[in-house]
């Protein structure tokens, strides 16, 4: 059964408020040995996320502003505006990245991991149906589920997906897995079975991607060119 975010998330969350000072944010990160935290409003709704990178960029922007003033370097429009904003950052609201990428506890761990990869983030705030913060899912939390060998993933796809769920005969599909990347090869009877098999394989915990090398005998996905039963041309 697929794991869900609520099973692996950390419920004790280190958080900041909009008005939390930049110095206190840095202390929270250092004291708790974490690399980022969510920012919440008065209703505990997540409004942004701050990472160590945001703090570093702010410090760098201040240094660049000071250097530009000393050397009288003319500013570039867009980068200068962003740099000036970071240089003036004094609160969590000034520093945070928005909008925050969040997940719900009932979402699958595999989907959350792929979301992290897609957005290039290390943690995902977990929110309830009213978008209130209830936990945090870090890359480390999600990796606990993905500590599966390629052989285990291959076996689950063959036994659980190909044989039991799809009911395909043995040796119809050949599965190879390398670092979570699955390759499916074989010859199916119907073309319509291929997208279903790909979706089911993709949903197996530990799978990070699926390569389709399947072929088919009957193209049942093509619309029929036969005339209608009445013999009349379609309207």
C-alpha positions in Angstrom: 0.0 0.0 0.0 1.5 3.4 -0.9 2.8 5.5 2.0 1.3 8.9 2.6 2.9 12.2 3.8 1.0 12.0 7.2 2.9 8.8 8.1 6.4 10.3 7.7 6.0 14.0 8.4 7.5 15.7 11.5 4.8 17.1 13.6 6.9 19.4 15.8 7.6 22.3 13.4 10.1 25.1 13.9 8.3 28.1 12.4 8.5 31.9 12.1 5.9 34.7 12.0 5.9 37.4 9.5 7.3 39.9 12.0 10.1 37.6 13.3 13.4 39.4 12.8 16.0 38.2 10.4 18.4 37.7 13.2 16.0 35.5 15.1 15.3 33.5 11.9 19.1 32.8 11.7 19.1 31.8 15.3 16.2 29.4 14.8 18.0 27.7 11.9 21.3 27.5 13.8 19.8 26.3 17.1 17.6 23.6 15.6 20.2 22.6 13.0 17.8 22.9 10.1 18.2 24.6 6.8 14.8 26.2 6.4 11.4 26.8 8.0 7.9 27.9 7.1 6.5 31.4 7.9 2.9 31.5 9.2 0.4 34.2 9.8 -1.9 34.8 12.8 -4.1 31.9 11.8 -1.2 29.5 11.4 -1.6 29.5 7.6 1.6 29.1 5.7 2.5 32.3 3.8 6.1 31.5 2.8 9.3 29.6 3.4 12.7 30.7 4.4 15.9 28.8 3.6 19.5 29.3 4.5 19.9 30.4 0.9 17.5 33.3 1.4 19.6 34.5 4.4 22.8 34.2 2.4 21.4 36.1 -0.5 20.3 38.9 1.9 23.8 39.1 3.4 25.3 39.1 -0.1 22.9 41.8 -1.3 23.9 44.0 1.6 27.6 43.6 0.7 26.9 44.3 -2.9 25.0 47.4 -2.1 27.8 48.7 0.0 30.4 48.0 -2.7 28.2 49.6 -5.4 27.9 52.8 -3.3 31.6 52.9 -2.6 32.5 52.4 -6.3 29.5 54.4 -7.6 28.4 51.6 -9.9 25.2 52.4 -11.7 22.4 49.9 -10.7 20.8 47.4 -13.1 17.0 47.8 -13.0 15.5 44.5 -12.1 18.5 42.9 -10.3 19.0 46.2 -8.4 15.4 46.3 -7.2 15.6 42.7 -6.0 19.0 43.3 -4.4 17.8 46.4 -2.7 14.8 44.6 -1.3 17.0 41.8 0.1 19.5 44.3 1.5 16.8 46.0 3.4 15.3 42.7 4.7 14.8 42.9 8.5 11.9 40.4 9.0 10.8 36.9 8.0 8.3 38.5 5.6 11.0 40.4 3.8 13.2 37.2 3.5 10.6 34.5 2.7 10.0 32.9 -0.7 6.4 33.0 -1.8 4.1 31.3 -2.6 5.0 28.4 -0.4 4.9 24.9 -2.0 2.8 22.8 0.4 1.3 19.3 0.6 -1.6 17.7 2.4 -1.1 14.7 4.8 -3.1 12.3 2.6 -0.9 12.9 -0.4 1.4 10.1 -1.5 5.0 10.2 -0.4 6.1 9.5 -4.0 4.1 12.5 -5.3 5.6 14.7 -2.5 9.1 13.6 -3.4 8.6 14.4 -7.1 7.2 17.8 -6.1 10.4 18.5 -4.2 12.5 17.5 -7.1 10.4 19.6 -9.5 10.6 22.8 -7.4 14.1 22.2 -6.1 13.2 22.4 -2.4 14.4 20.5 0.6 11.2 20.6 2.7 7.4 20.9 2.2 5.1 22.4 4.8 2.2 20.0 5.5 -1.2 21.8 5.8 -4.8 20.7 6.7 -7.9 21.4 4.6 -7.8 25.0 5.8 -4.2 25.5 4.8 -3.0 25.6 8.5 0.4 24.2 9.3 0.3 20.8 10.9 3.8 19.4 10.1 6.8 19.4 7.9 8.0 16.8 5.4 11.8 17.0 4.7 13.7 15.2 2.0 15.1 13.0 4.8 11.6 12.0 5.9 10.6 11.0 2.4 13.8 9.2 1.8 12.9 6.7 4.6 10.2 5.4 2.3 12.5 5.3 -0.7 15.2 3.1 1.0 14.2 0.2 -1.2 16.5 -1.7 -3.5 15.9 -1.8 -7.2 15.2 -5.5 -6.9 12.4 -4.8 -4.4 10.9 -2.2 -6.7 11.1 -4.5 -9.7 9.5 -7.4 -7.8 6.6 -5.2 -6.7 5.9 -4.0 -10.3 6.1 -7.6 -11.7 4.1 -9.3 -8.9 1.8 -6.5 -7.8 1.1 -4.5 -11.0 1.8 -6.8 -14.0 0.5 -10.0 -12.6 -2.2 -9.2 -9.9 -3.6 -5.9 -11.0 -3.2 -6.1 -14.8 -3.6 -9.9 -15.0 -1.0 -10.2 -17.7 0.6 -13.6 -18.5 4.1 -14.2 -17.2 7.0 -13.0 -19.3 4.7 -10.5 -21.1 6.5 -7.5 -19.5 10.2 -7.3 -18.6 11.1 -4.8 -15.8 14.5 -3.3 -15.2 15.2 -0.8 -12.4 18.3 1.4 -11.9 18.4 3.9 -9.1 14.6 4.0 -9.0 14.3 4.6 -12.8 12.1 1.9 -14.3 12.2 0.6 -17.9 9.3 -1.5 -19.1 9.8 -3.7 -22.2 7.5 -6.3 -23.8 4.7 -6.9 -26.2 1.1 -6.3 -25.1 -2.1 -7.4 -26.8 -3.8 -4.0 -26.6 -2.4 -0.5 -27.0 -4.8 0.8 -24.3 -3.1 -1.3 -21.6 0.2 0.6 -22.0 -0.8 4.0 -20.4 -2.5 2.1 -17.6 0.6 0.0 -16.9 2.8 3.1 -16.9 0.6 4.9 -14.4 0.5 1.9 -12.1 4.2 1.4 -12.2 4.8 5.1 -11.6 2.7 4.9 -8.4 4.9 2.2 -6.8 6.9 3.6 -3.9 10.5 4.0 -4.8 9.9 4.8 -8.5 11.3 8.1 -9.6 10.5 7.7 -13.3 9.3 5.2 -16.0 10.7 4.6 -19.4 8.2 3.1 -21.9 9.7 0.5 -24.3 6.4 -1.5 -24.7 4.9 -2.5 -28.0 1.4 -3.7 -28.8 -0.5 -6.0 -31.3 -3.9 -4.3 -31.5 -4.3 -0.6 -31.7 -7.7 -0.4 -29.9 -7.1 3.3 -29.2 -7.7 4.4 -32.8 -11.2 5.6 -33.7 -13.1 3.2 -35.9 -13.5 4.2 -39.6 -16.6 2.0 -40.0 -19.9 3.7 -41.0 -22.7 4.0 -38.4 -25.2 1.1 -38.1 -27.9 3.1 -39.9 -25.6 3.6 -42.9 -26.1 7.3 -42.8 -23.2 9.7 -42.8 -22.4 11.2 -39.4 -23.8 14.6 -38.9 
